[in-house]
Amino acid sequence: MTRMKEGRAHTPDPAAERAEALALTEPRRGVRRARSCALGQRSTMRAAARRGRAAPAARDSLLVLLFLCLLLKTCEPKTANAFRPNILLIMADDLGIGDLGCYGNNTLRTPNIDQLAEEGVRLTQHLAAAPLCTPSRAAFLTGRHSFRSGMEASNGYRALQWNAGSGGLPENETTFARILQQRGYATGLIGKWHQGVNCASRGDHCHHPLNHGFDYFYGMPFTLTNDCDPGRPPEVDAALRAQLWGYTQFLALGILTVAAGKTCGFISVSGRVVTGMACMLFLFFISWYSSFGFVRRWNCVLMRNHDVTEQPMVLEKTASLMLKEAVSYIERHKHGPFLLFLSLLHVHIPLVTTSAFLGKSQHGLYGDNVEEMDWLIGKILNAIEDNGLKNSTFTYFTSDHGGHLEARDGHSQLGGWNGIYKGGKGMGGWEGGIRVPGIFHWPGVLPAGRVIGEPTSLMDVFPTVVQLAGGEVPQDRVIDGHSLVPLLQGAEARSAHEFLFHYCGQHLHAARWHQRDSGSVWKVHYTTPQFHPEGAGACYGRGVCPCSGEGVTHHRPPLLFDLSRDPSEARPLTPDSEPLYHAVIARVGAAVSEHRHTLSPVPQQFSTSNILWKPWLQPCCGHFPFCSCHEDGDGTPRMPGL
């Protein structure tokens, strides 16, 4: 690949590009230096004017100083802008760290992701900030724990349930997209959002991606669920739905019994009473069936920017639509710089897979879906290369949390494999719920084949991309992430994280201490879920394991593991087996106390009032409640019958 500079083509020197990229990481420093120089220049000139004349040597010095200042002011910002990379962030949904070849799986074929790791940097202790979709993505977008923005639950619902709920990522939160937008980047999101849509009316779009720094959005404002597939059992509030249906049947049977008794003369009751009871039952039925009876229509929709383009969405063509949109976005913005957040719908249930990949893997439908995901990523990476952007694009791949162990269909596993790590999706403490792939790729800047075992977080991506874009992280709030640029480039050997805190909802389940002088990584568990059946490694019979209540165990004293020797958390340490047991427990406890001082109350986005389906907030294609449309080949929505 060649670049044009001052009218001539030349082959870039990787060492020079790396040096330039290193200079890029602190563009503000050069600007401040230039400003300081300019102030000094003006001060010197004013002093010379007061003296009336300057000595020849002073005049020469002034000219040299003026030349240097002009050079710094005019050249340095241009250099920074010239080397701001395009940024491609790819996030899988519910992918287990053990599902990829580059993380040890030799039975699933993921050649494109494996090649990305081979040519880039692979993190082996990369951690989600939360074990479920909505809070994990909120933390990823903002660089701070999701409970700081109210995007976690103390009890009850742990993720958004409806497009027509009023909860979502607050407007006062700053995403990396917003900062990059301010730095002149084109910012696009293609795929899953799951951070809310509206607050008070159908069109306010207060939680929408376009209100959080993205210029362009195409995808699902919600998330895939079994409800999106008519052939699958219900998922959204399935237990409550079954309970409400049971109540309805019971009440209907009671009213029919009364009506029959009146007709046969066994019961003396007014006809108005029977009619009133029937009307009350009908209203009760409508109150819940208007939402739960149409989950697919209300939640499974596609949007382009603020417009609904498909309702309900046709699952079989969704993957090709996402691919088409991503490639088109890259081509439209190839002159950059651009940010593209590709938030994949793969590999979340119901595992919609095209016929080309069905039955091709060794691991059933889930494996087929993983291999289709890898193929799709390969097509995106080809588009980057075909448009001459490979060496100027910073690419990142991850998953929002661990694989979903409880996702099963009879004896078939529909969720991911988390390798040697205990636990899975929904478990905030065990490694399997939060340890995820972390692959970074930027040819000529990041060393190929580098493997880093230091503790890092999805929250670190926020300050990393902000730094690469020449921006600054907000100073008016707590940012939990740290830039990974020094670690990725080899300038630093250790992670900036000494402690990491692992939450399940708003409950602290575990804390990690990276003891830098010894290299040990200690993990302290305060609360763990109770597996069902006992020893199963998951909470079968539930959607996911609970964070609190009767389904968890509080450990006093806490459990202690040394992850550097026992990454699978199989052998808890005791005072007898570990001389440092009490010292480690005390040190981590002190860090937890200090961490709690950074917390402050915020409005809860997962409260019952925010979670409930509200018809006046429902995104709709057409006239509510008759919401229905599908996309033409050109992507425009078309109403039925037209």
Secondary structure in CASP SS format (residue, H / E / C, confidence):
PFRMAT SS
TARGET T0000
AUTHOR 0000-0000-0000
METHOD secondary structure of the structure
MODEL  1
M C 1.00
T C 1.00
R E 1.00
M E 1.00
K E 1.00
E C 1.00
G C 1.00
R E 1.00
A E 1.00
H E 1.00
T C 1.00
P C 1.00
D C 1.00
P H 1.00
A H 1.00
A H 1.00
E H 1.00
R H 1.00
A H 1.00
E H 1.00
A H 1.00
L H 1.00
A H 1.00
L H 1.00
T C 1.00
E C 1.00
P H 1.00
R H 1.00
R H 1.00
G H 1.00
V H 1.00
R H 1.00
R H 1.00
A H 1.00
R H 1.00
S H 1.00
C H 1.00
A H 1.00
L H 1.00
G H 1.00
Q H 1.00
R H 1.00
S H 1.00
T H 1.00
M H 1.00
R H 1.00
A H 1.00
A H 1.00
A H 1.00
R H 1.00
R H 1.00
G C 1.00
R C 1.00
A C 1.00
A C 1.00
P H 1.00
A H 1.00
A H 1.00
R H 1.00
D H 1.00
S H 1.00
L H 1.00
L H 1.00
V H 1.00
L H 1.00
L H 1.00
F H 1.00
L H 1.00
C H 1.00
L H 1.00
L H 1.00
L H 1.00
K H 1.00
T H 1.00
C H 1.00
E H 1.00
P H 1.00
K H 1.00
T H 1.00
A H 1.00
N H 1.00
A H 1.00
F C 1.00
R C 1.00
P C 1.00
N E 1.00
I E 1.00
L E 1.00
L E 1.00
I E 1.00
M E 1.00
A E 1.00
D C 1.00
D C 1.00
L C 1.00
G C 1.00
I H 1.00
G H 1.00
D H 1.00
L C 1.00
G H 1.00
C H 1.00
Y H 1.00
G C 1.00
N C 1.00
N C 1.00
T C 1.00
L C 1.00
R C 1.00
T C 1.00
P H 1.00
N H 1.00
I H 1.00
D H 1.00
Q H 1.00
L H 1.00
A H 1.00
E H 1.00
E C 1.00
G C 1.00
V E 1.00
R E 1.00
L E 1.00
T E 1.00
Q E 1.00
H E 1.00
L E 1.00
A C 1.00
A C 1.00
A C 1.00
P C 1.00
L C 1.00
C H 1.00
T H 1.00
P H 1.00
S H 1.00
R H 1.00
A H 1.00
A H 1.00
F H 1.00
L H 1.00
T H 1.00
G C 1.00
R C 1.00
H C 1.00
S H 1.00
F H 1.00
R H 1.00
S H 1.00
G C 1.00
M C 1.00
E C 1.00
A C 1.00
S C 1.00
N C 1.00
G C 1.00
Y C 1.00
R C 1.00
A C 1.00
L C 1.00
Q C 1.00
W C 1.00
N C 1.00
A C 1.00
G C 1.00
S C 1.00
G C 1.00
G C 1.00
L C 1.00
P C 1.00
E C 1.00
N C 1.00
E C 1.00
T C 1.00
T C 1.00
F H 1.00
A H 1.00
R H 1.00
I H 1.00
L H 1.00
Q H 1.00
Q H 1.00
R C 1.00
G C 1.00
Y C 1.00
A E 1.00
T E 1.00
G E 1.00
L E 1.00
I E 1.00
G E 1.00
K E 1.00
W C 1.00
H C 1.00
Q C 1.00
G C 1.00
V C 1.00
N C 1.00
C C 1.00
A C 1.00
S C 1.00
R C 1.00
G C 1.00
D C 1.00
H C 1.00
C C 1.00
H C 1.00
H C 1.00
P H 1.00
L H 1.00
N H 1.00
H C 1.00
G C 1.00
F C 1.00
D C 1.00
Y E 1.00
F E 1.00
Y E 1.00
G E 1.00
M E 1.00
P C 1.00
F C 1.00
T C 1.00
L C 1.00
T C 1.00
N H 1.00
D H 1.00
C H 1.00
D C 1.00
P C 1.00
G C 1.00
R C 1.00
P C 1.00
P C 1.00
E C 1.00
V C 1.00
D C 1.00
A H 1.00
A H 1.00
L H 1.00
R H 1.00
A H 1.00
Q H 1.00
L H 1.00
W H 1.00
G H 1.00
Y H 1.00
T H 1.00
Q H 1.00
F H 1.00
L H 1.00
A H 1.00
L H 1.00
G H 1.00
I H 1.00
L H 1.00
T H 1.00
V H 1.00
A H 1.00
A H 1.00
G H 1.00
K H 1.00
T H 1.00
C H 1.00
G C 1.00
F C 1.00
I C 1.00
S C 1.00
V C 1.00
S C 1.00
G H 1.00
R H 1.00
V H 1.00
V H 1.00
T H 1.00
G H 1.00
M H 1.00
A H 1.00
C H 1.00
M H 1.00
L H 1.00
F H 1.00
L H 1.00
F H 1.00
F H 1.00
I H 1.00
S H 1.00
W H 1.00
Y H 1.00
S H 1.00
S H 1.00
F H 1.00
G C 1.00
F C 1.00
V H 1.00
R H 1.00
R H 1.00
W H 1.00
N H 1.00
C C 1.00
V C 1.00
L E 1.00
M E 1.00
R E 1.00
N C 1.00
H C 1.00
D E 1.00
V E 1.00
T E 1.00
E E 1.00
Q E 1.00
P C 1.00
M C 1.00
V C 1.00
L H 1.00
E H 1.00
K H 1.00
T H 1.00
A H 1.00
S H 1.00
L H 1.00
M H 1.00
L H 1.00
K H 1.00
E H 1.00
A H 1.00
V H 1.00
S H 1.00
Y H 1.00
I H 1.00
E H 1.00
R H 1.00
H C 1.00
K C 1.00
H C 1.00
G C 1.00
P C 1.00
F E 1.00
L E 1.00
L E 1.00
F E 1.00
L E 1.00
S E 1.00
L C 1.00
L C 1.00
H C 1.00
V C 1.00
H C 1.00
I C 1.00
P C 1.00
L C 1.00
V C 1.00
T C 1.00
T C 1.00
S C 1.00
A C 1.00
F C 1.00
L C 1.00
G C 1.00
K C 1.00
S C 1.00
Q C 1.00
H C 1.00
G H 1.00
L H 1.00
Y H 1.00
G H 1.00
D H 1.00
N H 1.00
V H 1.00
E H 1.00
E H 1.00
M H 1.00
D H 1.00
W H 1.00
L H 1.00
I H 1.00
G H 1.00
K H 1.00
I H 1.00
L H 1.00
N H 1.00
A H 1.00
I H 1.00
E H 1.00
D H 1.00
N C 1.00
G C 1.00
L C 1.00
K H 1.00
N H 1.00
S H 1.00
T E 1.00
F E 1.00
T E 1.00
Y E 1.00
F E 1.00
T E 1.00
S E 1.00
D C 1.00
H C 1.00
G C 1.00
G C 1.00
H C 1.00
L C 1.00
E C 1.00
A C 1.00
R E 1.00
D E 1.00
G C 1.00
H C 1.00
S E 1.00
Q E 1.00
L C 1.00
G C 1.00
G C 1.00
W C 1.00
N C 1.00
G C 1.00
I C 1.00
Y C 1.00
K C 1.00
G C 1.00
G C 1.00
K C 1.00
G C 1.00
M C 1.00
G C 1.00
G C 1.00
W C 1.00
E H 1.00
G H 1.00
G H 1.00
I H 1.00
R E 1.00
V E 1.00
P E 1.00
G E 1.00
I E 1.00
F E 1.00
H E 1.00
W C 1.00
P C 1.00
G C 1.00
V C 1.00
L C 1.00
P C 1.00
A C 1.00
G C 1.00
R E 1.00
V E 1.00
I E 1.00
G C 1.00
E C 1.00
P C 1.00
T E 1.00
S E 1.00
L H 1.00
M H 1.00
D H 1.00
V H 1.00
F H 1.00
P H 1.00
T H 1.00
V H 1.00
V H 1.00
Q H 1.00
L H 1.00
A C 1.00
G C 1.00
G C 1.00
E C 1.00
V C 1.00
P C 1.00
Q C 1.00
D C 1.00
R C 1.00
V C 1.00
I C 1.00
D C 1.00
G C 1.00
H C 1.00
S C 1.00
L C 1.00
V H 1.00
P H 1.00
L H 1.00
L H 1.00
Q H 1.00
G C 1.00
A C 1.00
E C 1.00
A C 1.00
R C 1.00
S C 1.00
A C 1.00
H C 1.00
E C 1.00
F E 1.00
L E 1.00
F E 1.00
H E 1.00
Y E 1.00
C E 1.00
G C 1.00
Q C 1.00
H E 1.00
L E 1.00
H E 1.00
A E 1.00
A E 1.00
R E 1.00
W E 1.00
H E 1.00
Q E 1.00
R C 1.00
D C 1.00
S C 1.00
G C 1.00
S E 1.00
V E 1.00
W E 1.00
K E 1.00
V E 1.00
H E 1.00
Y E 1.00
T E 1.00
T E 1.00
P E 1.00
Q C 1.00
F C 1.00
H E 1.00
P C 1.00
E C 1.00
G C 1.00
A C 1.00
G C 1.00
A C 1.00
C E 1.00
Y C 1.00
G C 1.00
R C 1.00
G C 1.00
V C 1.00
C C 1.00
P C 1.00
C C 1.00
S C 1.00
G H 1.00
E H 1.00
G H 1.00
V E 1.00
T E 1.00
H E 1.00
H E 1.00
R E 1.00
P E 1.00
P E 1.00
L E 1.00
L E 1.00
F E 1.00
D E 1.00
L C 1.00
S C 1.00
R C 1.00
D C 1.00
P C 1.00
S C 1.00
E C 1.00
A C 1.00
R C 1.00
P C 1.00
L C 1.00
T C 1.00
P C 1.00
D C 1.00
S C 1.00
E C 1.00
P C 1.00
L C 1.00
Y H 1.00
H H 1.00
A H 1.00
V H 1.00
I H 1.00
A H 1.00
R H 1.00
V H 1.00
G H 1.00
A H 1.00
A H 1.00
V H 1.00
S H 1.00
E H 1.00
H H 1.00
R H 1.00
H C 1.00
T C 1.00
L C 1.00
S C 1.00
P C 1.00
V C 1.00
P C 1.00
Q C 1.00
Q C 1.00
F C 1.00
S C 1.00
T H 1.00
S H 1.00
N H 1.00
I H 1.00
L C 1.00
W C 1.00
K C 1.00
P H 1.00
W H 1.00
L H 1.00
Q C 1.00
P C 1.00
C C 1.00
C C 1.00
G E 1.00
H E 1.00
F C 1.00
P C 1.00
F E 1.00
C E 1.00
S C 1.00
C E 1.00
H E 1.00
E E 1.00
D C 1.00
G C 1.00
D C 1.00
G C 1.00
T C 1.00
P E 1.00
R E 1.00
M C 1.00
P C 1.00
G C 1.00
L C 1.00
END
